[in-house]
Each structure stands twice: as structure tokens, then as C-alpha cells.
Amino acid sequence: QVQLVESGGGLVQAGGSLTLSCGASESTFRIDSYGWYRRAPGKQRELVADISSSGFTNYADSVKDRFTISRDNLQNTMSLQMNSLKPEDTAVYYCNAKGWYRPAGYLEVWGQGSLVIVSS
């Protein structure tokens, strides 16, 4: 079974920065699109940012101009650079990827979740 492995979560002070990374455990999983989602305490899961195979990006209004999503197609990985972090950014962040995994076909895979805590 293909897995998405996340790294980079942790504790940071307000105004600081963190970078989350995500990559597939199997090189044969050819990722089409990536997305980052988060679930804050007491709130529903929301889309933070996504990026298409051609590099087009989309951001939630709450993170625009602060977060940057990028991908490395050679390494088959993606990152979320988070700057000017706020306490309300505290959440569990989940990597999501869609792509081709032969012979299974087109799959959607989720990462295990990375806890980001922004202290005031």
C-alpha cells in the first residue's frame, strides 16, 4: 500500500515559520495533484492550499500571502512554507495526493497528519 509521509510539524512562536513536507513512500506512485488540509481544535477540516500538476496554486483566504505551496516533480514531493504564523493556525495538517499507481489505478492518499502548534 502506498503511503504519504509527512514531516516538519512542531511548535513555533507567533510570527515564526515552519515548513511541512510530504512525499510518497513508493516511487511508482505518480502524483498528479497535491493538497494540504488542516483540522483545528473544535473545527471542521478545511483546505489550506493545493497545487496542480502544471504548478497552479490555490489558497484559503486565511493563509493567502503567508503560506506557499510548492512541488518537486523530480523528487515526487511537495512542501508548504508557512510564514507569519498565528495562533489560529494551530491544527493538525494533512497531506493529500492524487495520482496513478499501477495496477491499482488512480488513487487518493492521505498523510498521517502533522501537528502544528503556534504559541502566543
DSSP file (Angstrom, degrees, kcal/mol; ACC not computed):
  #  RESIDUE AA STRUCTURE BP1 BP2  ACC     N-H-->O    O-->H-N    N-H-->O    O-->H-N    TCO  KAPPA ALPHA  PHI   PSI    X-CA   Y-CA   Z-CA
    1    1 A Q              0   0    0      0, 0.0     2,-0.2     0, 0.0    24,-0.0   0.000 360.0 360.0 360.0 131.4    0.0    0.0    0.0
    2    2 A V        -     0   0    0     23,-0.0     2,-0.3    99,-0.0    22,-0.0  -0.498 360.0-165.9 -74.2 143.4    1.4    3.4   -0.9
    3    3 A Q        -     0   0    0     -2,-0.2    22,-3.0   106,-0.1     2,-0.5  -0.925  19.7-134.1-128.4 153.5    1.7    5.9    1.9
    4    4 A L  E     -Ab  24 111A   0    106,-0.6   108,-0.6    -2,-0.3     2,-0.5  -0.949  22.3-154.9-104.5 126.5    2.3    9.6    2.2
    5    5 A V  E     -A   23   0A   0     18,-3.0    18,-1.6    -2,-0.5     2,-0.3  -0.899   9.6-163.9-107.0 123.3    5.0   10.5    4.7
    6    6 A E  E     +A   22   0A   0     -2,-0.5     2,-0.3    16,-0.2    16,-0.2  -0.735  11.9 169.2-105.6 153.3    4.8   14.0    6.3
    7    7 A S  E     +A   21   0A   0     14,-1.8    14,-2.6    -2,-0.3   107,-0.1  -0.979  43.0  63.7-153.2 160.8    7.5   15.9    8.2
    8    8 A G        +     0   0    0     -2,-0.3    11,-0.3     1,-0.3   106,-0.0   0.342  59.8 134.4 108.6  -5.5    8.2   19.3    9.6
    9    9 A G        +     0   0    0     12,-0.1     2,-0.3     9,-0.1    -1,-0.3  -0.227  25.1 108.0 -70.3 166.2    5.5   19.8   12.2
   10   10 A G  E     -e  116   0B   0    105,-1.0   107,-2.4   104,-0.1     2,-0.4  -0.991  64.1 -44.4 160.7-164.1    6.2   21.2   15.6
   11   11 A L  E     +e  117   0B   0     -2,-0.3     2,-0.3   105,-0.2   107,-0.2  -0.847  50.8 166.7-104.2 133.4    5.9   24.1   18.0
   12   12 A V  E     -e  118   0B   0    105,-2.6   107,-2.4    -2,-0.4     2,-0.2  -0.990  33.4-112.7-144.6 150.4    6.6   27.7   16.9
   13   13 A Q  E >   -e  119   0B   0     -2,-0.3     3,-2.3   105,-0.2    72,-0.2  -0.500  50.1 -82.5 -80.4 152.9    6.1   31.1   18.3
   14   14 A A  T 3  S+     0   0    0    105,-2.6    72,-0.2     1,-0.3    -1,-0.1  -0.264 119.4  27.9 -53.7 136.9    3.6   33.5   16.7
   15   15 A G  T 3  S+     0   0    0     70,-3.1    69,-0.6     1,-0.3    -1,-0.3   0.255 101.6 111.1  91.0 -11.3    5.3   35.3   13.8
   16   16 A G    <   -     0   0    0     -3,-2.3    69,-2.3    69,-0.2     2,-0.3  -0.084  60.7-118.2 -85.6-171.8    7.6   32.4   13.1
   17   17 A S        +     0   0    0     66,-0.2     2,-0.3    67,-0.2    66,-0.2  -0.936  22.1 179.3-133.5 151.2    7.8   30.0   10.3
   18   18 A L  E     - C   0  82A   0     64,-2.0    64,-3.2    -2,-0.3     2,-0.5  -0.977  15.6-146.5-143.4 153.8    7.6   26.3    9.6
   19   19 A T  E     - C   0  81A   0    -11,-0.3     2,-0.4    -2,-0.3    62,-0.2  -0.989   9.4-160.2-124.7 124.6    7.9   24.1    6.5
   20   20 A L  E     - C   0  80A   0     60,-2.4    60,-2.7    -2,-0.5     2,-0.3  -0.817   9.9-165.8 -98.9 141.9    5.9   20.9    6.1
   21   21 A S  E     -AC   7  79A   0    -14,-2.6   -14,-1.8    -2,-0.4     2,-0.3  -0.916   5.8-172.6-127.5 155.6    7.0   18.3    3.6
   22   22 A C  E     +AC   6  78A   0     56,-2.2    56,-2.2    -2,-0.3     2,-0.3  -0.993   8.4 165.7-149.8 136.8    5.2   15.4    2.1
   23   23 A G  E     -AC   5  77A   0    -18,-1.6   -18,-3.0    -2,-0.3     2,-0.2  -0.995  35.6-104.6-152.6 153.9    6.3   12.5   -0.2
   24   24 A A  E     -A    4   0A   0     52,-1.0   -20,-0.2    -2,-0.3   -22,-0.0  -0.521  17.9-139.8 -79.6 143.7    5.1    9.2   -1.4
   25   25 A S  S    S+     0   0    0    -22,-3.0     2,-0.5    -2,-0.2    -1,-0.1   0.703  90.8  56.4 -73.4 -20.0    6.6    6.0    0.1
   26   26 A E    >   -     0   0    0    -23,-0.4     3,-1.5     1,-0.1    -1,-0.1  -0.961  69.2-152.2-119.1 126.5    6.6    4.4   -3.4
   27   27 A S  T 3  S+     0   0    0     -2,-0.5    -1,-0.1     1,-0.3    -3,-0.0   0.693  94.6  68.2 -68.7 -18.0    8.3    6.0   -6.4
   28   28 A T  T 3  S+     0   0    0      2,-0.1     2,-1.0     1,-0.0    74,-0.5   0.541  75.3  95.4 -79.5  -6.2    5.8    4.2   -8.7
   29   29 A F    <   -     0   0    0     -3,-1.5     2,-0.9    72,-0.1    72,-0.2  -0.771  67.1-158.2 -84.8 104.0    3.0    6.5   -7.3
   30   30 A R  E     -F  100   0B   0     70,-2.7    70,-2.2    -2,-1.0     2,-0.3  -0.750  11.9-143.1 -90.1 105.6    3.0    9.2   -9.9
   31   31 A I  E     +F   99   0B   0     -2,-0.9    68,-0.3    68,-0.2     3,-0.1  -0.511  23.9 178.1 -79.4 130.0    1.3   12.2   -8.2
   32   32 A D  E     +     0   0B   0     66,-3.5     2,-0.3     1,-0.3    67,-0.2   0.911  68.3   7.5 -89.0 -62.6   -0.9   14.4  -10.2
   33   33 A S  E     -F   98   0B   0     65,-1.4    65,-2.3    19,-0.1    -1,-0.3  -0.926  62.5-155.8-126.9 150.7   -2.2   17.0   -7.7
   34   34 A Y  E     -FG  97  51B   0     17,-2.2    17,-2.3    -2,-0.3     2,-0.3  -0.880  11.3-179.8-118.7 152.7   -1.3   17.8   -4.1
   35   35 A G  E     -FG  96  50B   0     61,-2.5    61,-2.7    -2,-0.3     2,-0.5  -0.991  18.3-145.7-149.1 150.3   -3.3   19.4   -1.3
   36   36 A W  E     +FG  95  49B   0     13,-3.2    12,-3.1    -2,-0.3    13,-1.5  -0.973  21.5 179.5-113.7 129.0   -2.8   20.4    2.3
   37   37 A Y  E     -FG  94  47B   0     57,-2.7    57,-3.2    -2,-0.5     2,-0.3  -0.833   6.2-162.7-119.4 160.4   -5.7   20.3    4.6
   38   38 A R  E     -FG  93  46B   0      8,-2.3     8,-2.5    -2,-0.3     2,-0.5  -0.996  13.4-155.2-144.6 152.7   -6.0   21.1    8.3
   39   39 A R  E     -F   92   0B   0     53,-2.0    53,-2.0    -2,-0.3     6,-0.2  -0.955  16.7-160.9-127.1 111.1   -8.3   20.5   11.2
   40   40 A A    >   -     0   0    0      4,-0.5     3,-2.3    -2,-0.5    51,-0.2  -0.522  42.2 -76.0 -85.2 156.8   -8.1   23.0   14.0
   41   41 A P  T 3  S+     0   0    0      0, 0.0    -1,-0.1     0, 0.0     3,-0.1  -0.306 118.2   3.1 -55.6 126.7   -9.4   22.1   17.5
   42   42 A G  T 3  S+     0   0    0      1,-0.2     2,-0.3    -3,-0.1    -2,-0.0   0.553 115.5  98.9  76.1   8.1  -13.2   22.2   17.5
   43   43 A K  S <  S-     0   0    0     -3,-2.3    -1,-0.2     1,-0.0     2,-0.1  -0.833  74.2-102.8-126.1 163.0  -13.4   23.0   13.8
   44   44 A Q        -     0   0    0     -2,-0.3    -4,-0.5     1,-0.1     2,-0.1  -0.402  48.8 -86.7 -78.9 159.4  -14.1   21.1   10.6
   45   45 A R        -     0   0    0     -6,-0.2     2,-0.3    -2,-0.1    -6,-0.2  -0.400  51.1-171.5 -63.3 140.1  -11.3   20.1    8.2
   46   46 A E  E     -G   38   0B   0     -8,-2.5    -8,-2.3    -2,-0.1     2,-0.4  -0.968  28.1-107.1-135.7 152.0  -10.6   22.8    5.6
   47   47 A L  E     +G   37   0B   0     -2,-0.3   -10,-0.3   -10,-0.2     3,-0.1  -0.646  30.3 179.8 -75.7 128.6   -8.5   23.0    2.5
   48   48 A V  E     -     0   0B   0    -12,-3.1    12,-2.5    -2,-0.4     2,-0.3   0.865  61.9 -29.7 -93.5 -50.6   -5.4   25.1    3.1
   49   49 A A  E     -GH  36  59B   0    -13,-1.5   -13,-3.2    10,-0.2    -1,-0.4  -0.977  53.6-165.7-163.5 154.3   -3.7   25.0   -0.3
   50   50 A D  E     -GH  35  58B   0      8,-1.9     8,-1.9    -2,-0.3     2,-0.4  -0.965   5.2-156.2-143.6 164.8   -3.4   22.8   -3.4
   51   51 A I  E     -GH  34  57B   0    -17,-2.3   -17,-2.2    -2,-0.3     6,-0.2  -0.996  13.3-138.4-145.0 134.1   -1.2   22.6   -6.4
   52   52 A S    >   -     0   0    0      4,-2.4     3,-1.3    -2,-0.4   -19,-0.1  -0.257  34.7 -98.6 -86.0 174.6   -1.9   21.1   -9.8
   53   53 A S  T 3  S+     0   0    0      1,-0.3   -20,-0.1     2,-0.1    -1,-0.1   0.780 125.5  51.5 -63.8 -26.7    0.4   19.0  -12.0
   54   54 A S  T 3  S-     0   0    0      2,-0.1    -1,-0.3     0, 0.0   -21,-0.1   0.440 124.0-102.5 -91.0  -1.1    1.2   22.1  -14.0
   55   55 A G    <   +     0   0    0     -3,-1.3     2,-0.2     1,-0.3    -2,-0.1   0.485  68.5 148.3  97.4   3.3    2.0   24.2  -10.9
   56   56 A F        -     0   0    0      1,-0.0    -4,-2.4    -5,-0.0    -1,-0.3  -0.535  31.8-154.1 -72.2 137.8   -1.2   26.3  -10.5
   57   57 A T  E     -H   51   0B   0     -2,-0.2     2,-0.3    -6,-0.2    -6,-0.2  -0.794  16.0-168.6-118.6 155.8   -1.8   27.0   -6.9
   58   58 A N  E     -H   50   0B   0     -8,-1.9    -8,-1.9    -2,-0.3     2,-0.4  -0.996   9.3-168.8-142.2 139.2   -4.9   27.8   -4.8
   59   59 A Y  E     -H   49   0B   0     -2,-0.3   -10,-0.2   -10,-0.2     2,-0.1  -0.960  26.8-112.1-132.1 146.5   -5.0   29.1   -1.2
   60   60 A A    >>  -     0   0    0    -12,-2.5     3,-1.7    -2,-0.4     4,-1.0  -0.470  36.1-117.0 -66.0 147.6   -7.6   29.6    1.5
   61   61 A D  T 34 S+     0   0    0      1,-0.3     3,-0.4     2,-0.2    -1,-0.1   0.834 112.3  62.9 -57.3 -32.9   -8.2   33.2    2.2
   62   62 A S  T 34 S+     0   0    0      1,-0.2    -1,-0.3     3,-0.0   -14,-0.1   0.673 113.1  32.8 -69.3 -16.9   -7.0   32.8    5.8
   63   63 A V  T X> S+     0   0    0     -3,-1.7     4,-2.3   -15,-0.2     3,-2.1   0.435  83.3 128.9-119.7  -2.6   -3.5   31.8    4.6
   64   64 A K  T 3< S+     0   0    0     -4,-1.0     4,-0.1    -3,-0.4    -3,-0.0  -0.278  80.0  13.9 -57.4 139.2   -3.0   33.9    1.4
   65   65 A D  T 34 S+     0   0    0      2,-0.4    -1,-0.3     1,-0.1     3,-0.1   0.419 126.1  61.8  73.5   1.0    0.2   35.9    1.3
   66   66 A R  T <4 S+     0   0    0     -3,-2.1    17,-1.9     1,-0.2     2,-0.3   0.662  96.9  51.4-118.9 -36.6    1.5   33.9    4.3
   67   67 A F  E  <  -D   82   0A   0     -4,-2.3     2,-0.4    15,-0.2    -2,-0.4  -0.776  60.2-164.8-106.6 149.2    1.7   30.3    3.1
   68   68 A T  E     -D   81   0A   0     13,-2.4    13,-3.0    -2,-0.3     2,-0.4  -0.983   3.9-159.2-135.1 123.4    3.4   29.0   -0.1
   69   69 A I  E     +D   80   0A   0     -2,-0.4     2,-0.3    11,-0.2    11,-0.2  -0.827  20.9 165.2 -99.9 140.0    2.8   25.6   -1.6
   70   70 A S  E     -D   79   0A   0      9,-2.2     9,-2.3    -2,-0.4     2,-0.3  -0.947  19.5-148.8-147.2 165.6    5.3   24.1   -4.0
   71   71 A R  E     -D   78   0A   0     -2,-0.3     2,-0.6     7,-0.3     7,-0.3  -0.985  11.0-149.2-140.7 151.4    6.2   20.8   -5.5
   72   72 A D  E  >> -D   77   0A   0      5,-2.8     5,-1.8    -2,-0.3     4,-1.3  -0.929  12.7-171.6-117.9 101.3    9.4   19.0   -6.7
   73   73 A N  T  45S+     0   0    0     -2,-0.6    -1,-0.1     1,-0.2   -42,-0.1   0.799  83.5  56.3 -68.4 -28.5    8.3   16.7   -9.6
   74   74 A L  T  45S+     0   0    0      1,-0.2    -1,-0.2    -3,-0.1    -2,-0.0   0.920 116.9  34.4 -67.9 -43.0   11.7   15.0   -9.8
   75   75 A Q  T  45S-     0   0    0      2,-0.1    -2,-0.2    -3,-0.1    -1,-0.2   0.567 105.1-129.7 -85.9 -10.2   11.5   14.0   -6.1
   76   76 A N  T  <5 +     0   0    0     -4,-1.3   -52,-1.0     1,-0.2     2,-0.3   0.917  68.0 118.0  60.0  44.9    7.8   13.5   -6.2
   77   77 A T  E   < -CD  23  72A   0     -5,-1.8    -5,-2.8   -54,-0.2     2,-0.3  -0.845  46.7-157.2-132.6 168.1    7.4   15.6   -3.1
   78   78 A M  E     -CD  22  71A   0    -56,-2.2   -56,-2.2    -2,-0.3     2,-0.3  -0.974   5.2-155.5-145.2 161.6    5.7   18.8   -2.1
   79   79 A S  E     -CD  21  70A   0     -9,-2.3    -9,-2.2    -2,-0.3     2,-0.5  -0.938  11.3-148.7-136.4 156.1    6.1   21.4    0.6
   80   80 A L  E     -CD  20  69A   0    -60,-2.7   -60,-2.4    -2,-0.3     2,-0.6  -0.944  14.7-158.9-126.0 108.0    4.1   24.0    2.5
   81   81 A Q  E     -CD  19  68A   0    -13,-3.0   -13,-2.4    -2,-0.5     2,-0.6  -0.787  10.4-164.9 -87.4 120.4    6.1   27.0    3.6
   82   82 A M  E     +CD  18  67A   0    -64,-3.2   -64,-2.0    -2,-0.6     2,-0.3  -0.932  11.4 175.0-114.1 115.5    4.2   28.7    6.4
   83   83 A N        +     0   0    0    -17,-1.9   -66,-0.2    -2,-0.6   -67,-0.1  -0.755  59.1  21.5-115.3 162.8    5.3   32.3    7.4
   84   84 A S  S    S-     0   0    0    -69,-0.6    -1,-0.2    -2,-0.3   -67,-0.2   0.896  84.8-159.3  48.9  48.5    3.9   34.8    9.8
   85   85 A L        -     0   0    0    -69,-2.3   -70,-3.1    -3,-0.2   -69,-0.2  -0.253   7.9-158.0 -65.0 144.4    2.2   32.1   11.7
   86   86 A K    >   -     0   0    0    -72,-0.2     3,-2.3    -3,-0.1     4,-0.3  -0.836  31.0-110.9-118.3 155.5   -0.7   32.9   14.0
   87   87 A P  G >  S+     0   0    0      0, 0.0     3,-1.9     0, 0.0    31,-0.4   0.844 117.2  63.3 -54.4 -33.4   -2.1   31.0   17.0
   88   88 A E  G 3  S+     0   0    0      1,-0.3    -3,-0.0   -48,-0.0   -48,-0.0   0.580  88.6  70.1 -70.7  -7.7   -5.2   30.3   14.9
   89   89 A D  G <   +     0   0    0     -3,-2.3    -1,-0.3     2,-0.0     2,-0.2   0.550  69.7 120.9 -80.4  -8.5   -3.0   28.3   12.5
   90   90 A T    <   +     0   0    0     -3,-1.9     2,-0.3    -4,-0.3    27,-0.2  -0.387  41.7 110.6 -58.4 123.6   -2.7   25.7   15.2
   91   91 A A  E    S- I   0 116B   0     25,-1.8    25,-2.7   -51,-0.2     2,-0.6  -0.975  73.7 -84.0-175.6 170.8   -4.1   22.5   13.8
   92   92 A V  E     -FI  39 115B   0    -53,-2.0   -53,-2.0    -2,-0.3     2,-0.4  -0.905  46.5-149.7 -93.1 124.2   -3.3   19.0   12.5
   93   93 A Y  E     -FI  38 114B   0     21,-3.2    21,-2.5    -2,-0.6     2,-0.5  -0.818   9.5-161.4-102.4 134.0   -2.2   19.4    8.9
   94   94 A Y  E     -F   37   0B   0    -57,-3.2   -57,-2.7    -2,-0.4     2,-0.3  -0.953  10.6-141.2-120.4 129.1   -2.8   16.6    6.4
   95   95 A C  E     -F   36   0B   0     -2,-0.5    16,-2.9   -59,-0.2     2,-0.4  -0.677  20.2-168.8 -81.9 139.3   -1.1   16.0    3.1
   96   96 A N  E     +FJ  35 110B   0    -61,-2.7   -61,-2.5    -2,-0.3     2,-0.4  -0.996   6.4 178.7-131.6 136.9   -3.3   14.8    0.3
   97   97 A A  E     -FJ  34 109B   0     12,-2.4    12,-2.8    -2,-0.4     2,-0.4  -0.998  13.1-163.7-140.3 143.9   -2.2   13.4   -3.1
   98   98 A K  E     +FJ  33 108B   0    -65,-2.3   -66,-3.5    -2,-0.4   -65,-1.4  -0.986  34.9 117.9-123.3 135.7   -4.0   12.1   -6.1
   99   99 A G  E     -FJ  31 107B   0      8,-2.1     8,-3.1    -2,-0.4     2,-0.4  -0.982  58.4 -63.9-175.8-175.5   -2.1   10.1   -8.8
  100  100 A W  E     +FJ  30 106B   0    -70,-2.2   -70,-2.7    -2,-0.3     2,-0.4  -0.772  35.7 174.4 -97.3 131.3   -1.6    7.0  -10.7
  101  101 A Y  E >>  - J   0 105B   0      4,-2.7     4,-1.8    -2,-0.4     3,-0.9  -0.848  37.7-107.7-136.5  96.4   -0.4    3.8   -9.0
  102  102 A R  T 34 S+     0   0    0    -74,-0.5   -74,-0.0    -2,-0.4    -2,-0.0  -0.439  92.1   6.5 -73.3 142.9   -0.3    0.8  -11.3
  103  103 A P  T 34 S+     0   0    0      0, 0.0    -1,-0.3     0, 0.0    -3,-0.0  -0.965 126.3  60.1 -90.1   8.6   -2.0   -1.6  -11.5
  104  104 A A  T <4 S-     0   0    0     -3,-0.9     2,-0.3     1,-0.2    -2,-0.2   0.853  93.7-144.8 -65.3 -35.1   -4.4   -0.1   -8.9
  105  105 A G  E  <  +J  101   0B   0     -4,-1.8    -4,-2.7     2,-0.0     2,-0.6  -0.814  51.4   0.6 108.7-149.4   -5.2    2.9  -11.0
  106  106 A Y  E    S-J  100   0B   0     -2,-0.3     2,-0.3    -6,-0.2    -6,-0.2  -0.709  74.1-176.3 -86.7 119.9   -5.9    6.5   -9.9
  107  107 A L  E     -J   99   0B   0     -8,-3.1    -8,-2.1    -2,-0.6     2,-0.5  -0.801  27.3-146.8-119.7 155.1   -5.7    6.8   -6.1
  108  108 A E  E     -J   98   0B   0     -2,-0.3     2,-0.4   -10,-0.2   -10,-0.2  -0.994  26.4-175.2-116.2 126.7   -6.3    9.4   -3.4
  109  109 A V  E     -J   97   0B   0    -12,-2.8   -12,-2.4    -2,-0.5     2,-0.4  -0.955  11.1-152.4-128.5 141.6   -3.9    9.0   -0.5
  110  110 A W  E     -J   96   0B   0     -2,-0.4  -106,-0.6   -14,-0.2   -14,-0.2  -0.876  15.4-126.6-113.0 144.2   -3.7   10.9    2.8
  111  111 A G  B     -b    4   0A   0    -16,-2.9  -106,-0.2    -2,-0.4     3,-0.1  -0.267  32.0-105.0 -76.3 173.6   -0.7   11.5    5.1
  112  112 A Q        -     0   0    0   -108,-0.6   -18,-0.1     1,-0.1    -1,-0.1   0.631  64.1-101.9 -78.7 -13.8   -0.7   10.6    8.7
  113  113 A G        -     0   0    0    -20,-0.1     2,-0.4     1,-0.1   -19,-0.2   0.205  25.3-132.9  99.4 138.1   -1.1   14.2    9.9
  114  114 A S  E     - I   0  93B   0    -21,-2.5   -21,-3.2    -3,-0.1     2,-0.5  -0.992  16.9-134.1-127.4 125.1    1.4   16.7   11.4
  115  115 A L  E     - I   0  92B   0     -2,-0.4  -105,-1.0   -23,-0.2     2,-0.5  -0.661  20.5-172.8 -82.9 125.7    0.7   18.7   14.5
  116  116 A V  E     -eI  10  91B   0    -25,-2.7   -25,-1.8    -2,-0.5     2,-0.5  -0.983   0.9-173.2-117.7 122.2    1.5   22.4   14.2
  117  117 A I  E     -e   11   0B   0   -107,-2.4  -105,-2.6    -2,-0.5     2,-0.6  -0.971   5.3-166.2-118.9 122.8    1.2   24.5   17.4
  118  118 A V  E     -e   12   0B   0     -2,-0.5     2,-0.2   -31,-0.4  -105,-0.2  -0.936  12.6-156.6-110.0 115.6    1.6   28.2   17.3
  119  119 A S  E      e   13   0B   0   -107,-2.4  -105,-2.6    -2,-0.6    -2,-0.0  -0.603 360.0 360.0 -93.5 152.3    2.1   29.8   20.7
  120  120 A S              0   0    0     -2,-0.2    -1,-0.1  -107,-0.2  -107,-0.1   0.415 360.0 360.0 -93.6 360.0    1.4   33.4   21.6
